[in-house]
Every structure is written in C-alpha cells, then in structure tokens.
C-alpha cells in the first residue's frame, strides 16, 4: 500500500535533483562572491528559478510540479548538498510556493505567472494589519527574510486590528516588492548569500484577495495544504543541515580515498578509525533522515484520518531538531578527520561547517523541542508549548 507521502511519481523530483547537480560548476565558479555580496548572483538565481526550484509546492493546476512532501525533502536536500545557501533558498522559496494552495487562483497566478517569482516570508515578528475598506493597512518589520534581494512578493504574519482594537485574528498578507523596504543588515558567518535581511511595510494597502488566515482553508486539493502552519514552516528547512552534511561527507570521501595527512604515509581510506567513524556517520545521518520522513508521513496520515495531531506534531519537531544536531555532529566528525585542511577558506568543508551551524540556529530546529517531547511522554500540559 502506497503511503500518502509517497503517492506521486518520483520522476519529477529526480529531474529536479538532476537539474540541481547540473549547476555544480556554476555554483563553484561564483561561490567566492557569496560572502562578500551577501546574496546570490542574479544569473545563478535565474538558473535556479528556470529549473523550477522556487515553485516546488505550487499546485499542478497552477503549472507547478505539485511535489509530495517526501519529494520536496529530497530536492531540498540535494540542493543543500550542492551548497548550503542554495539549499536554504530552495527550501524557503520552493516551500512558499504553497501559497498557491491557499490564495484564490487568480491571486496565485498574479504572483506565480512571473517565472522569477520568489515569495519571502517571516514569522520572526508579528506586524499590524488594520482593517480598512477592501483589505488591510499593514505596518511592521520582520527579520530573517531569506531571499529578500530577489524577492518578488513578501508574505509576513500580522495581527488584525479593527477600530483600534485587536481582534485576535492572525493572518498572512502578500505585497509586491515595490511596496517593501529592505534593510541591509545580513552580516553573518554562515548562509551568507541567503540575503536574509529585515523587510518592512509602512501603511501598505493589501487587498482581501491577497490575504489568508494563519491556518488557512485550502483553495486547492491535497493533504499538503492542510498541514498545520506551525509544522509546515519548520519542515521546509529542516532537511537542509542533512543535505549540507551529505555534501561534506562526499567531499571527504572523494579526497579520502587517496589523501593523506601531512607527514603520514597511510591514506585516510586505509585507516580503521576513519572507516569506523564514516560508518557511524552513515548510520546516524540515515537514521535522522528516515525519522524525519517517517514523522512527516505520520503527520499527513493523521490529517487525512482526522485524528488528533498533537503527538505527531511534537514528534515531527523532535525529528527536525534531531536531524540538525545529527548533521552538525557528522560535519564536526568529518572536519576532525580531515584535520587542519578543513579550516582553510579554499576547503569546501570550511563553508559547509559554517552554513550548517547557521541553519541549525533556526527556531525550527531548537533544542527546546526535546523539552516538549519529554513533556508529552510524561503526560504534562502542553498548552504553553510551541510546536
């Protein structure tokens, strides 16, 4: 019996992953610009967009690939194995294409008919949306707007006010780039080219047709669009550290077959300690990958069955955190095995380690998930827990 998360053919996902691999030379050629520019080069962004990597969760009725959740994770992981920044942007941009499953079809086409469409979102702050005739007047400033330098539309979270009183309603609003102010404040050590700057709205009018609830009623069929919002945001980036770790492992094993440490006569590949450590890395990262996919499948099945989702949502957040920590553990072990070469800027391992540490700082992968998991196991009250 085919599971909900695997019900689609994997051909499209395989083609997308192959397209990612085909960009390896272009990414390598321009990677030196990532740190200094704080954004992807325009031509590289356009190549990613041309492959459809920022439309991954767009419904098929809107000319998107309509990937299943597991296919989405496979493509994002492949992108992150190529480069952490690329994986992060594919996860964010490709993930936000799900907006096509929440907005009216005409509104979604207004956004996604642009072949370079990239929707930037942020839940790092809550803006103010004042009810006005025909829509909302929105003001606010949101951090961590990944992809902002290339963003075509911006979709922050806002609290609704009506007649100077908060209604308790929380919504997402969508506004075009021309209405948004960007703040050049992304000076960081990892994921440098994601351009995750603050963005700001000042009394921006957003019509009703470009607004939906924080937990929206889908406008398109599919279990994917019924995922809890607090689960879907972590999911779009949770596999990135695992992809970065996979890239680091490939870097090491490619060179390790013949490479030796300075002054050593025995290649890495012939040392039992290295062999043992690589075996441990393979086991733990594979387990983390399987756990992440299993918990997503369970969550989807719970939605389809109409059962209570509390336990599956908590378990999924545990899987997100465990995946990131396993990836960091793996990369740390790889860099220890590689030795001093791993700290050289010319080594891909140096960048991968920085990018993975930056990715793992995301609230989606917070160690606080372990506390919530423990509370659930002990039967404690979870009313104040965030998952």
N, C-alpha and C positions, 0 to 999 in steps of 0.2 A: 504493500500500500504506500503510495507516494504522500509524503507529508506536505502540509500547507506551504511550508517554506521552500519546498523543492519542486513545486508543481509546474513551473515553467521550464522550458528547454534551456540548457546552459550554453547554447551556441552563441547567443548574443553576448553573454558575459565573456566567453572565451575570445570572441572577436575584439571586444573592448580591451581585454587584458593584453591581447597581442598588439593592439594599437599602442598601448602604454609602453610595452617593451620596444616598439619601433622608435620611440622617442629618446632612447638611451643616449645616442650620440649627441643629439641636440641639447639635452639636459647637461651632459658632461661638458660640452663646449662652453656653456654660459653659466655654469654653476658658480664660477668665481664672482659673478655680478650679484648673486643673491644677497650676500651680507651687506655689501656697500649700498645697494639700491633699495633694499627693504621691500621688494616686490618682484614678481616675475617679469622678465622682458615681455613686451607686448606680443612679439611674434610667437613666443613659446606659449603664452596664454591662448593665443588664437589657434595654435595647433591642438591644444587640449580641448578647446571648445569645438573645433572641427571634428574631432573624434567622438563628440557627444558625451564627454566625461562630466559635463556640468548639467546634464539632463537625465541622469541615471534613473531617478524615481518619477520622471514625468510620465503620466498615463499614456498608453498606446493611442488612445482616442485623440490625444494632442500631439501625436507624432513622436512620442518618447519611446524608449525601449521598454519601459514598464518592468524593470528588473524585479525579481523576487528579493526578499531581504538577504538570503544567503548569497545570491548572485552579486548583489550590491557589495556585500562584505568582501567577496573575492576580488572584485575590481578595485575597490579602495585599497585593499592590502597589496595588490600588485603595484598600484601607483605609489604607495608608501615604500615598497621595496626598491623602487627606482630612485625615489628621493622623498624625504620626509615632508618638505614643503609641498611638493606635488600631491602627495597622498592626502595631506591636510586639506588642501583646496578642493580636491576631487570629493573628499568626504563631505565637506561643507557645502560646496556648490552643487554637486550631484545630489546630495541629500535634500537641499532646499528646493529642488525641482519638484518635490512632493507637494508644493503649494498648488500645483495644477490639479491635485486631488481634493482641494479644499475650496478654491475660489470658483465662481461661475466660469463656465467655459470661455466666454468672451473676454473676461478679465484675464484669465490664464493665457489666452492667445496674445493679448496685448503685451504681456511680459515675455512669453517664450517664442513668439514668432521671430524675435531677434536671434540670429544664430550665435551671437556672442552673449546671450543672456546669462547673467550670474546674479543670483539673489543672495544678498548679505543679510544675515540675521544676528541677533544678540539677545540673550536672556540675562545678561550680566547686570542689567538695571531695568527699572520699570519707568516708562515715560508717562506723560499725562495726555489723555485724549478727551478733549472737551466736546460734548455733543453739540453740533450745530446743524442747521438745515441741510439735509442731503449727505451728511457724513460727520467728520470729526476734525477739530483743530488740534494738531499734535505738537507737543514740545517735549524735548528730552535729549539726553546724551547717553550713549551706550558704548561700553568698552568692548574690546576684542571682536571687532568687525572684520573677521577673516575674509580676505579677498576684496576689501574696500577699494583699492586703487583701480580695480577692473569691474567693480560692481555696477550693474545697470539698474537694479532695483534694491531697495532696503526695506527689511521687514522686522522691525523691533516689536517688543512686547510693551503694552501700555495698560494703565488702569483708567477706566472710564469715569468721567465726571459729567454730571448733568445738573444744571442750575446751581453750580458751585458746591455740589455735594458728590462724594464718591458713591458710585452705585454698587461697588463690589465686583463689577464685571471686569474681566481681563481679556484683552484682545491682541491680535496681531494686525498691524497696518502695513500697507505696501505703498511706497512712494518712489518715483523715479530719481535717478542720480541728480538731476538738475535741482531738486528741492533739498538736497542734503549737503551739509558741511562736514568735511573730513578734517581731522586733527592729526598732524604728523607727529605721533608720539609712540611709534612702534620701534623702540631701540632695545633690542633683546639679544640674548646669546644663542637661542635656538629657534628654528622655524622662522628665520629672519625674513624670508621673501614672501611670507603669507600676507604681509601688509595689514595685520590685524589691528588697525588704528581705531580710535574712538570716532564715532559718527554722531551727528547732531541734527535734530529737527527744531526749527523755530517757527511756531504757528503755521505749520504746514497743513493745508487742507487735504484730507484723504477721503474720497467719496466712499459711500457704503459698499459699492461693488468691489472695492479693494481692501475689504476688512473681513476678518473671520474671528471666531471665538478662540480663546487659548486652547481649548479642547474642541476642535471644530466638528461639525456634522459634515461628513464627506460629500462631495458633489460627484464623485466617481466611484465605481465599484472596486472592491478589493479590500482584503483584510489589512493590508499595509496601511491604508489611510485611516484605519480605526485604531491604530496603535496609540497608547497614551502619550501625550506630548512630552511628559517628563521622562519617558523612556526613549522616545524617538530621537531626541537631541543627543543623549549620550551615545546611542547606537551609531550615529553617523560618523563618529570619530574614534570609537573605542578600538577599532581594529588597526588604527594607524600605527601605534607602537609595535604591534606584532609584525606589521609589514616592514617597518624600519629594522627590526631585529632580523627578519628573514634576509634583508639586503646585507646586513652586517655579517651574517653567517656565510652568505655567498661570497662576500669579499674575502673573508678569511680563508675559506676552504679553497677558493680558486688559487690563491697565492700559497696556501699552506702545503699544497702537495709537493712543492719543491723548495719553498722558502726555508731559510734557517735564521736563527738569531745570530747577531754579530758574535763572532768567535766560537760558534758552535758548528760541529761537523754533522749533526744529525738533523734532517728536515723535520719540520713540525709534524708532518703526517706519520712519521715513524715512531713518534713518542706515545707511549701508552697513556700517559697523563692527559695529553691533548685528545687522544681518541676517546678516553673516558669522559672528559669534560664536554666534548662535542655530542656524545651520546646522551648525556644529561640534558644538554640544551635542547636537543631534538625532542626528547621526551616531554620536557616541561612546556615548551612552546606549542607542541602539537596538542597537549592536553588542554592548554589555555584556549587554543583555537577551537577545539571541539566543545569545550564548556560554553564558550561564548555563543556558538551556533546552536547548541542544544537549548540554552536558556531562551534564545530568541524564538526558536521553534515552539517551545512550550508556551511562551507568551502569546504567540499567534494562535495556537490551538485553543488557548483559554479564551481569547477574544471571539473566535469562531463559535465556541461552545457556550459562550455567555456565562462563564463561571467567574468567581471572584478572582481578581488578578493580583491581590496583594503579595502573596508568596512568590509568584512568578516574576513580578516586577522587582522585588527585593533580590531574588536570586540572579536576575539579569544584571543588576547593578554590581553585585558581587563579582560576576563574571567579567564585567568591564574593568573593574579595579584589579582583579587578579591577572587579567591579560596584560595590563600596562606594567604591573610590577614584575611579571614573568619576563616581559620583553626587556625591561631595564636590567634585570638580573642576568639575562642572556647576553646582552650587549656588554655589560660590565665584565663578564667572564671572557668574552671574545677579546676585548681590549687588553685584559690582563695576559691572555695567551699570546697576543700579538706583540706585547712589550712596548718599548718606547716609540716605535713607529706609529702607534695609534694616537699619539698626541700631536703629530705633525699635521699642519694645515693641508698638506698635499695628500694626506691619507683620507680616504672616504670614511674610515671608521671614526675619525675625529668629528666630522659633521654629523654622522649618524647618532653618535652618543649625545651630542648637544640637542639635536632635534627630538630624540626620544625623551630626553629629560623634560624638554619644554612641553611636549604633547602630554606627558603623564601628569603635568601640573593642572590640567583641565579639571574642573569640578566634576565632570562626568566620571572621572576615574579616581575620585577622592578616597583615601583610606577610611573615611567616615562610613563608607558602605559596609565595612566589616562590623561596625557597631550596630548598624541597623540589622544586618544579618544575624548577629548574636541575639539581639532583642527578639527577633522573630522566633528564633529557635527556643528561647526561654519563655515565650508567651507574653512578653512585655507589651505595653501600649506603644503603638507606632503612630499615634495621631499627630505628633510633632516631628516625625521623621520625614526627611526629604528623599524620595526615591521615585 
